[in-house]
């Protein structure tokens, strides 16, 4: 597999089985849990209810109301600067039920980022 590395604009070639093994290691570390059913429809109903119960303008409510049933997908970018080349997990939420709502909240919060004492620009 040809993968973009986590930091920098480089790419590396990683054996597909190694990638799958590293992702499985990450997913089995105890921070994730297997679900017996797909929660997307329930999430969509709950998000829709909260949006419709809000006092947002009707047009904005329509825009924010989820219509996509895409499940967020996880993938990993290799950390070349770390021993063993672990993967940094990235969750792609584009098309998920909360995607438009997340974009909206992010737009509201963006002017506030960096204007507090507790903000860390770069570790």
C-alpha positions as CSV (number, residue, x, y, z in Angstrom):
1,X,0.0,0.0,0.0
2,X,1.2,3.5,-0.7
3,X,0.2,5.8,2.2
4,X,0.7,9.4,3.1
5,X,2.8,9.8,6.3
6,X,1.4,11.5,9.3
7,X,3.8,14.5,9.3
8,X,5.3,16.0,6.3
9,X,4.2,15.5,2.7
10,X,5.9,12.2,2.2
11,X,4.5,8.8,1.2
12,X,5.7,5.3,2.1
13,X,5.0,1.8,0.9
14,X,3.6,-0.4,3.6
15,X,2.7,-4.1,3.4
16,X,-1.0,-4.5,3.3
17,X,-0.9,-7.2,6.0
18,X,1.2,-5.0,8.3
19,X,-1.3,-2.1,7.9
20,X,-4.2,-4.4,8.7
21,X,-2.4,-5.8,11.7
22,X,-1.5,-2.3,13.0
23,X,-5.1,-1.1,12.6
24,X,-6.5,-4.2,14.3
25,X,-4.0,-3.6,17.2
26,X,-5.3,0.0,17.5
27,X,-9.0,-1.0,17.3
28,X,-8.5,-3.8,19.9
29,X,-6.7,-1.7,22.4
30,X,-9.8,-1.4,24.6
31,X,-10.9,2.1,23.6
32,X,-13.5,0.8,21.1
33,X,-16.4,-1.6,21.4
34,X,-18.2,-3.7,18.8
35,X,-21.8,-2.9,18.3
36,X,-24.5,-5.5,17.6
37,X,-26.6,-3.2,15.5
38,X,-26.0,-0.2,13.3
39,X,-26.8,3.0,15.4
40,X,-26.9,5.4,12.4
41,X,-30.7,5.6,12.1
42,X,-31.1,6.2,15.9
43,X,-28.5,8.9,15.8
44,X,-30.2,10.5,12.8
45,X,-33.5,10.5,14.6
46,X,-32.0,12.0,17.8
47,X,-30.1,14.7,15.9
48,X,-33.1,15.6,13.8
49,X,-35.3,15.9,16.9
50,X,-32.8,18.2,18.6
51,X,-32.4,20.4,15.5
52,X,-36.2,20.6,15.0
53,X,-36.7,21.4,18.7
54,X,-34.2,24.3,18.5
55,X,-35.0,27.9,17.8
56,X,-32.8,28.0,14.6
57,X,-34.3,29.4,11.4
58,X,-36.3,26.8,9.4
59,X,-33.8,27.0,6.4
60,X,-30.9,26.3,8.7
61,X,-32.8,23.5,10.4
62,X,-33.3,21.9,7.0
63,X,-29.6,22.3,6.1
64,X,-28.5,20.8,9.4
65,X,-31.0,17.9,9.5
66,X,-29.1,14.7,8.6
67,X,-30.0,13.0,5.4
68,X,-26.9,10.8,4.8
69,X,-26.6,7.4,6.5
70,X,-22.8,7.1,6.0
71,X,-21.0,5.5,8.9
72,X,-17.8,7.4,9.8
73,X,-14.7,5.5,8.6
74,X,-11.4,5.1,10.4
75,X,-8.0,4.7,8.7
76,X,-4.4,5.2,9.9
77,X,-1.5,7.4,8.8
78,X,1.9,6.0,9.6
79,X,4.0,7.9,12.1
80,X,7.4,7.6,10.6
81,X,9.1,9.5,13.4
82,X,8.0,6.8,16.0
83,X,9.6,3.5,16.7
84,X,7.7,0.6,15.1
85,X,5.9,3.1,12.8
86,X,2.5,3.1,14.6
87,X,-0.6,4.5,12.9
88,X,-2.3,7.7,13.8
89,X,-6.1,7.1,13.6
90,X,-8.1,9.4,11.4
91,X,-11.9,9.3,11.5
92,X,-13.6,10.5,8.3
93,X,-17.0,11.8,9.2
94,X,-17.9,13.3,5.8
95,X,-21.5,12.3,5.0
96,X,-22.2,11.1,8.5
97,X,-25.4,12.2,10.3
98,X,-23.7,14.9,12.4
99,X,-21.4,16.2,9.6
100,X,-23.3,19.4,8.7
101,X,-24.1,20.2,12.4
102,X,-20.4,19.8,13.2
103,X,-19.4,22.2,10.4
104,X,-22.0,24.7,11.7
105,X,-20.7,24.6,15.3
106,X,-17.1,24.8,14.1
107,X,-17.9,27.9,12.1
108,X,-19.4,29.5,15.2
109,X,-16.4,28.5,17.5
110,X,-13.6,29.4,15.0
111,X,-13.4,33.1,16.0
112,X,-13.0,32.1,19.6
113,X,-10.1,29.6,19.1
114,X,-6.9,31.0,20.4
115,X,-8.4,33.8,22.4
116,X,-8.4,32.1,25.8
117,X,-5.6,31.5,28.3
118,X,-6.1,27.7,28.0
119,X,-5.5,27.5,24.3
120,X,-2.4,25.6,23.1
121,X,-1.3,26.6,19.7
122,X,1.3,23.9,19.2
123,X,2.6,21.3,21.6
